[in-house]
Amino acid sequence: MKEISQRLAAVESEIERRKGLKINNYNKDKIHLKQMEFHKCQKRNRWVFGGNRSGKTECGAVETVWLARGNHPYRANKKDVSCWVVSLSTQVQRDVAQQKILSYLDPTWIEEIAMLYGKKSSPEYGVIDYIAIKNVYGGLSKIGFKSCEAGREKFQGASLDFVWFDEEPPKDIYDECKMRVLDRKGEIFGTMTPLKGLTFVYDEIYLNKYNSSDVWCTFMEWDDNPYLDKTETRLMAQSLSEEGLNSRKYGRFNASVGLVYPEFDPSVHIIEPFDIPFEWQDTLSIDPGLNNPLSCHWYAVDYDGNVYVVAEHYAKGKDVYWHSEEIKKICRRLNWHTDSFGRYATLIDSAANQRTLASSKSVAELFFENGIAVNTKVDKDVFAGINRVKGYLMSADKRPKLFIFANCVNMIREIKSYWWGENDCPKKIDDHSMDELRYYISSRPEASRQVADKTLIQRDKEKLMRKARFGV
């Protein structure tokens, strides 16, 4: 009798444990109608175009787990499922799609985890190669993780039941993945924020120019997500331009033609230099180069969240030691703040971590040794970064939040001549300042709260601004 009671208690404990699983509470208390529309669709090529935090990645992760487990509530299930989750880079994989999938997997379902980097005991901190999970039909399903940065050749050969694209892939990788699901009559689904303009996804999925009966798409915006706080979304919207709102709030496509930054107005965004308060000083940002120019700018932020580009160093054909000395000269002239070791903090392209044949040390290490404390963890997503910069050039309430001192002549020249090129990508000509401007703006908070009553310091700042711009 005691043994039966213990078994019953164990069963009840397991029932309670399963009730707490995240996947068992998905769309339970609050229903995200667009997510359920996606899950119920029977098409073989389904896409969700969604704004940031609209819930698009969440439904992609759940769809992957349901299909791999063999317990999808709205589609035909089978055992021994093989699939890929495709991210733009291994870093994005680790931080987004991989994290989401792990959050929806009961650890008791996991049979094996193979790592590219990191430990199997803590996969969330590394990069996963694949996860083998128990299928409810008695087989094993394999969720493989792929990175677009590996190139098309790494996507050849496999036979798959489905592929989930977390954000828009390059066209050649998309086409290769379509071949991977062909023999199994598998499916493709994608969740993305359309930041790259009118690309092949716009033509083949949104416009469905081939009139495929397998293609389906929906748009998912902030208001569709019942878990988003309305006050937070309102504050976030205030920091975005109309174009930024189109993609980041509504998940809509924007045409990318002509100038990358048509919002730039020299009469508004270029201002005469003035002595900025010490408290405004933020950090430096560097795009390194040897044969190409090294671009470095000094960034300050006032109490309203406005960004000022206050100085620049721009030169090519010099070594790291020379650049370091020139940067430190400007820092001393500006009385720029240092860390506790007397170093100047800066963001820098992660390519600075690479060693060259000319040196046993990386560019980042050489800068560090010369008193420049570099941070290589920058967001290199070009299209997301461009949209962030656009939001600072002209926010949703039609107010500029980015000002460039007139002595930053190279940045001004580049921003005036920064054009879209082929394949909806910016032309890689004179874009060094544009790269490190994106690194800096992308490091800024997405939204800032407005303070109702200005402090004495803030009012003094406004006087400085008026004096600098209008002489009064």
Salt bridges, closest charged atoms under 4 A:
GLU3 OE2 - ARG7 NH2 2.72
GLU14 OE2 - ARG17 NH2 2.85
GLU14 OE2 - ARG18 NE 2.82
GLU16 OE2 - LYS19 NZ 3.29
GLU58 OE2 - LYS22 NZ 3.30
GLU58 OE1 - LYS100 NZ 2.54
GLU63 OE1 - HIS39 ND1 2.60
GLU63 OE2 - ARG46 NH2 2.76
GLU63 OE1 - HIS72 NE2 2.87
ASP95 OD1 - ARG94 NE 2.83
ASP106 OD2 - ARG17 NH2 2.68
GLU112 OE2 - LYS120 NZ 3.12
GLU153 OE2 - ARG152 NH2 3.87
ASP161 OD1 - LYS78 NZ 2.53
ASP161 OD2 - ARG184 NH1 2.74
GLU167 OE2 - LYS56 NZ 3.85
ASP175 OD2 - LYS171 NZ 2.70
GLU176 OE1 - ARG152 NH1 3.09
GLU176 OE2 - ARG180 NH2 2.78
GLU187 OE1 - ARG46 NH2 2.60
GLU187 OE2 - ARG75 NH2 3.22
GLU204 OE2 - LYS171 NZ 3.39
ASP223 OD1 - LYS230 NZ 3.87
ASP224 OD2 - LYS34 NZ 3.54
GLU232 OE2 - ARG449 NH2 2.54
GLU242 OE1 - LYS398 NZ 3.73
GLU243 OE1 - LYS390 NZ 3.53
GLU263 OE2 - LYS390 NZ 3.11
ASP282 OD2 - ARG444 NH1 3.87
ASP287 OD2 - HIS432 ND1 3.69
ASP302 OD2 - LYS461 NZ 3.30
ASP304 OD2 - LYS454 NZ 3.68
ASP304 OD2 - LYS461 NZ 2.93
GLU312 OE1 - HIS297 NE2 2.67
GLU325 OE2 - LYS328 NZ 2.97
GLU326 OE2 - LYS329 NZ 3.21
ASP339 OD2 - ARG343 NE 3.48
ASP349 OD1 - LYS380 NZ 2.80
GLU365 OE2 - ARG355 NH2 3.09
GLU369 OE2 - LYS361 NZ 2.45
ASP430 OD2 - ARG413 NH1 3.38
ASP431 OD2 - LYS428 NZ 2.67
ASP431 OD1 - HIS432 ND1 3.98
ASP435 OD2 - LYS428 NZ 3.59
ASP435 OD1 - ARG438 NH2 2.99
GLU436 OE2 - HIS297 ND1 2.33
GLU446 OE2 - ARG388 NH1 3.63
GLU462 OE2 - LYS454 NZ 3.42
